[in-house]
Amino acid sequence: MANKYVYSFEEGTKDMKNLLGGKGANLGEMTNIGLSVPAGFTLTTETCTEFFEKDEKLWSELLDEIYLNMEELERKTGKKFSDSANPLLVSVRSGAVTSMPGMMDTILNLGLNDISVKGLAKLTSNEKFAYDSYRRFIQMFSDVAMNIPKVRFDMLLNSIKQEKGTELDKDLQAEDLKRLVQGYKKIYLDEMGEEFPQDPKEQLKLSIEAVFASWNNPRAIVYRKLNDIPDELGTAVNIQSMVFGNMGKTSGTGVAFTRNPSNGENQLYGEYLIDAQGEDVVAGIRTPEEISHLKDQMPQVYEEFLKSTELLEKHYKDMQDIEFTIENGKLYFLQTRNGKRTAQAGINIAVDLVEEGLLTREEGIMSINPNDLNQLLHPAFDKKDLENAKRIAKGLSASPGASTGRIYFNSEDLLSAKGRGEKCILVRQETSPEDIEGMISAEGILTSRGGMTSHAAVVARGMGKCCIAGCTEIRVDEAEKIIIAEGKTYKEGDVISLDGETGIVYSGEIKKAQPELGEKFQKFMTWVDEIKELGIRTNADTPKELLQAVEFGAEGVGLCRTEHMFFNLERLPAVRKMILAKDFVERQEALKELLSVQREDFHELFKAVGDKPITIRLLDPPLHEFLPHSDEDRINTSTLMKIDLKELESRIESLSEVNPMLGHRGCRLAVTYPEIYRMQARAIVEAALDVKAEAENLNAPEIMIPLVSHIKELEYVKGQVVEEIEAVFRERNERIKYIIGTMIEVPRAALTADEIAREAEFFSFGTNDLTQMGFGFSRDDSGKFLSEYMDKKILDYDPFQRIDQKGIGKLMEIAVDLGKETRPDIQLGICGEHGGEPTSVEFCHKLGLHYVSCSPYRVPIARLAAAQAVIVN
Amino acid sequence: MANKYVYSFEEGTKDMKNLLGGKGANLGEMTNIGLSVPAGFTLTTETCTEFFEKDEKLWSELLDEIYLNMEELERKTGKKFSDSANPLLVSVRSGAVTSMPGMMDTILNLGLNDISVKGLAKLTSNEKFAYDSYRRFIQMFSDVAMNIPKVRFDMLLNSIKQEKGTELDKDLQAEDLKRLVQGYKKIYLDEMGEEFPQDPKEQLKLSIEAVFASWNNPRAIVYRKLNDIPDELGTAVNIQSMVFGNMGKTSGTGVAFTRNPSNGENQLYGEYLIDAQGEDVVAGIRTPEEISHLKDQMPQVYEEFLKSTELLEKHYKDMQDIEFTIENGKLYFLQTRNGKRTAQAGINIAVDLVEEGLLTREEGIMSINPNDLNQLLHPAFDKKDLENAKRIAKGLSASPGASTGRIYFNSEDLLSAKGRGEKCILVRQETSPEDIEGMISAEGILTSRGGMTSHAAVVARGMGKCCIAGCTEIRVDEAEKIIIAEGKTYKEGDVISLDGETGIVYSGEIKKAQPELGEKFQKFMTWVDEIKELGIRTNADTPKELLQAVEFGAEGVGLCRTEHMFFNLERLPAVRKMILAKDFVERQEALKELLSVQREDFHELFKAVGDKPITIRLLDPPLHEFLPHSDEDRINTSTLMKIDLKELESRIESLSEVNPMLGHRGCRLAVTYPEIYRMQARAIVEAALDVKAEAENLNAPEIMIPLVSHIKELEYVKGQVVEEIEAVFRERNERIKYIIGTMIEVPRAALTADEIAREAEFFSFGTNDLTQMGFGFSRDDSGKFLSEYMDKKILDYDPFQRIDQKGIGKLMEIAVDLGKETRPDIQLGICGEHGGEPTSVEFCHKLGLHYVSCSPYRVPIARLAAAQAVIVN
């Protein structure tokens, strides 16, 4: 055979997607595994290509093959085209290699004509249905195949409805519909100069031509361009016999899941209607019955159904979402696909499928989207309640969870409201370290500015607290203590709800559900850990965060930010004293005070972390972040510190910066004030010695110097730190092991990592800053335009959420290669916010990093992503 | 001979620096070209190494060689050690391979003892001189060779001075000095337990050991560490016979330049004193005579002097700075080196030397330091006046020149003072675009903040106006209109002077000299242009700047910043209207207004630039820069624009950014508001069509899209620009050529330059921003800590002044390589501030860029640097 244009479903398999299109291959597959699928055949994509070469007309050789298959179809179904007793009707559908939903044309009920419409009426005992189907077919065919303006049909329909005094199509009776069919046929004759084709062969030929041609309709072309689908691929066309569930008491239609999609229980789950079409189930006029009732109503069908679902799960190795129709006691499967499910169900089903032997552990692990675990770790709003809630605005889903509370606009107000027993939401334009206490006490956090890595977002994720950031649709007036959204004003004390999963802010309270982590989840994560190669650490600044993370499976701390210890309200005065010191002596005094509290901090942390590794980053933010921002706070500080207010303001002014992100911070502070890092180094080592003396196991502390851009910066600062540490060792006459490394977060450091590695025993990628500097995007400001970037498809995703592998990833690659050149065993990790994002975790795995570090609540996600990275690479 | 430790000067040449040290090799060279140099010999650096291996003692084999050379020295000079009639005295000096000025020890007048001091007294007819020399020798020897505390000698000297009632050494008489010698010798005996050595051989042995040993004195070790000089090199030691110019009427001493160092005239220039020592010339008690008088006083010596200077210039191929002594009618050259000169003299001498055939053009070109041209292009303060001026503070020499004027603290005050005929200096904490009018009218600009690439610095350089930026030693209170420096206050209207060359601020007026560019300068620059390969363009925003630059040799415009056109006071209202527009329609109206003025701007620019290339950068700064900053300006704007003040403030607030450097600017603006770039593109093309219609030659305008970080940004924005341009072509039914390219100023753009080059027809490196983002240094804030970085030798130079080749240069290299991969003929240039800095220009040459672009006044510097880059590479 020179050219085979047509494949019956029996001839297709899922591997023939390129030739038969996605839908065609799937119908073939279903047929071949023995499911009862309405019979049909597929015209190949190659046919489509040839069709366009032949001026968009079907040719005789092809038509012969089609008609042969039509005859075969009549044979298989026992129905006949144009038959007044048992008419064969078919659908004509496009089916490209890559799904292009809704982009191309479809024709249903082909085969209806003046004769077969009577057959259909008889079979369904429903004249109204039959004529409605016929009039729809005429309209669809006229539109799609003949390009007759739809408006002509609509006008006629409307005039009849008007005449009958009704507004809905469904109120028309059989007689009206018959009249409509007459009218439609007249329009056709009018427009085309010939009668509406009664010959199903003719109908089919014209319909196939129309569906092929729709490959090149404008919306399909645009869609392909947007999605990088080549124009020359072409589409396949599927011709499938139609089945009807409305042929009486032994017919019906329904949908089912092979397992329970909300909890994963291994039990058939679904519903059906007797003597009904698919639309009837959706319309919700009649109440469907539970699938289990089918057992009584049609035991044979139910039997077959059960067998088929088993077959399906074995074959597709996943829970299936099925559409089926029963026509005169015969069961047909119209569609099957992997069913959507809740995260909890997902885990449970995966574990069951593995234990049932249907999936390997690897397949089970691959079946879960790591991000879905968020649902498992955080409370969520009740879905029903959510549907009725009043939406105020949408921002960035900065930290998952769900929370309801009264709004307060600063820490002080919030703390006293909480003291009164209220549940509170902290609302700010953006948060700063001064707001920490309020954030701790709040149920959730809402900011009108800032992106996914803004202060609010990072801190909230660390706390596992719901946060919506960068909600530019609202205006926050902190002075007036109001939110303005779409002209409406929300005052202090008003109740709102935040959905951290979607970023939507609602007014009023919404019911919540708290998730539970079951046994199966634990089992699943054990499998995950056995497979993954990356270490998973956490970003944690307090023992509480650390212990939460360990519970979630963290294997150590990849980032302990010491500045968060400084922001504690009790310590802030000493910190400010240090910053505002007029000279070295005053600064030393303040540092002495800080030394003892920092030593305590580290002591607690070391005891909590035990023998797991911990990386401590020395002070990073610019000093002005610690100084009072509000007038009130300035006055208080001036009194407390006995500094003239004007003098204080002038010091604050002189420390202020145009671009603090690129300013005097990180190791640059230590170049100017080495004594700050020396104090921190001393606190770390003294605490470590104390903990060791208490006979606790302790890993060598990893001291991390941030924001290095040049080897000589690191040399200088490391020199200071080592000198202080050695002094402690001499004083105590005792040593411990420690290692010193650096963040790679400045592009220049990545580009000169071979030099940097001479001094650094480890690298930890700070991909937040690397993204900020690599793109030149301020994380605090880019929220304003990044959404536009995504709308306009300039960026496919927010690079602060996912590592931009082409640009920022290239910097990381360069740094890894150069670093290893100098120090082949250099320890490599990442502690940027990306450390808990699945595609970024996979990238880190491929880069050969040793660990990723992320906020506690993302640890399980990172673990799963790390395991998946091993499996797919 | 197994080991040769000692070389007579006759055996040395300048190529033997490694063996004989710099000074030894130089003395050898001078001797060998036939100059009369006081005889002597050199102990090699290898001797030094062996000396340290032998426990810092001279060994017999070496001593034998030294004494042999001493005898030879006596023979050559006709003098004898320890002689009462004609004693030989020598100096013992260190001389390392790399000069370490002042770091090691020297002993003079060695050979003096109780006998030879009498011979010296007789020969010079000056007992006082002889005994003074003797007592100095004893003290120096005791200190250097014997480590006897200097304080003992000083105490004795003081007691004798007290006794004589005098404060100055020179008031002591011969008898006093004889007593001092006795006393010094007693101290020596006291300390050492033996007499002061009378044997010159013994003196020499101990002195050589001391000078060798001084290689390892602490200050020498520190100096070597700081300057990366290896410790194992060692030093040579030079023993040279001393000559005396104070031996009567046929003796004398002086200094001379072979040409005039202040204007370059080819005429001997210098002065001398008869019967005097070198100190006498420096002391200035007697007035030296002009060198030409020597012709009459000692015609033969003068003859020899002339011949020798000719010899010297031929040999060293440069103007020489000579120290000489005449001893009893015999001329000796003590030192010769290339003479320091003014920039103007430098050029004139170089041109003369080339025309005299002494230098090739290349050598002539290499003899000028490009940065010295600044002196030629800008006025400078009178040197004498400068010495007496009162220094207020020192800042960054942001833009060269010299200016004096009354201080004003804002544009308005300054403009009205200027209206009264005053010369004014604008003083600000930092300037912003709002200050432009004041900057234009000021003589000079002083800011207390901001670095070498701050707004003030960049704009001032563009204007060729003197500017001192980042002067952190002063505090500027703009509200009170005062400067506070070291406790002193300077009020509005006070006169100060700015030296842009040194960054020093003076109080009061200082006289100025205006430079002239002579014929020789023009000739020199012609040679430069013949050799250089890089094109030199200029950064110019106005026809005035452009014409100035062309006069300085600019070959086109590499950067025309369109925002500077927006800051014009007359246009600001329209710009603000555009920014504050509530919707697309309002914005369109404002843009229409701007279109017509922008069209005019470009029209003028195109006419000025003629057939030279011009690169126009579309709007770059964040919009909030254009909005009113001061309360007063806000109120005015609110009235003018009929916007509620509160509404205005809320708009300004909503546009404000945490890190504007990394904010909503550059092409990001055009992603949000494509209509702004479309307006600019239309203005450019309409103006070009108009100019073409006037039958002017015009190059294809180069349209530059700034701040691109991602290929899709460029695709989108370029798409908008091209669409608008094509619309203009259709409307006018006429086309012109144009090209579209981008800045490479964001690290990610450099890293993905292969992609970017698909859309960009040219790259222009924006190394300011590339440095900011590559290092993570805000140019506005880093001034505060960068000086500490340089003090601590963490950075060798300010990376905003010179390209950091290892890091930022690497990004450029990556971008060049990737860009050429995609588009081999891509046009490559640089328009950052580095484009006029010589080492950066050389780097750009090596990178293979096609041109550099810099501010007008740096164009000649860039030309010269470009020529030098060709010669040395």
Interface residues (C-beta under 8 A of the other chain):
Chain A: E430 R475 E657 V658 N659 P660 M661 L662 G663 H664 R668 V671 T672 L707 S709 H710 K712 E713 Y716 E745 V746 P747 R748 L751 T752 E755 D769 Q772 M773 G774 F775 G776 F777 S778 D780 D781 S782 K784 F785 E788 Y789 K792 K793 I794 L795 D804 K806 G807 I808 K810 L811
Chain B: S650 S654 E657 V658 N659 P660 M661 L662 G663 H664 R668 V671 T672 L707 S709 H710 K712 E713 Y716 E745 V746 P747 R748 L751 T752 E755 D769 Q772 M773 G774 F775 G776 F777 S778 D780 D781 S782 K784 F785 E788 Y789 K792 K793 I794 L795 D804 K806 G807 I808 K810 L811
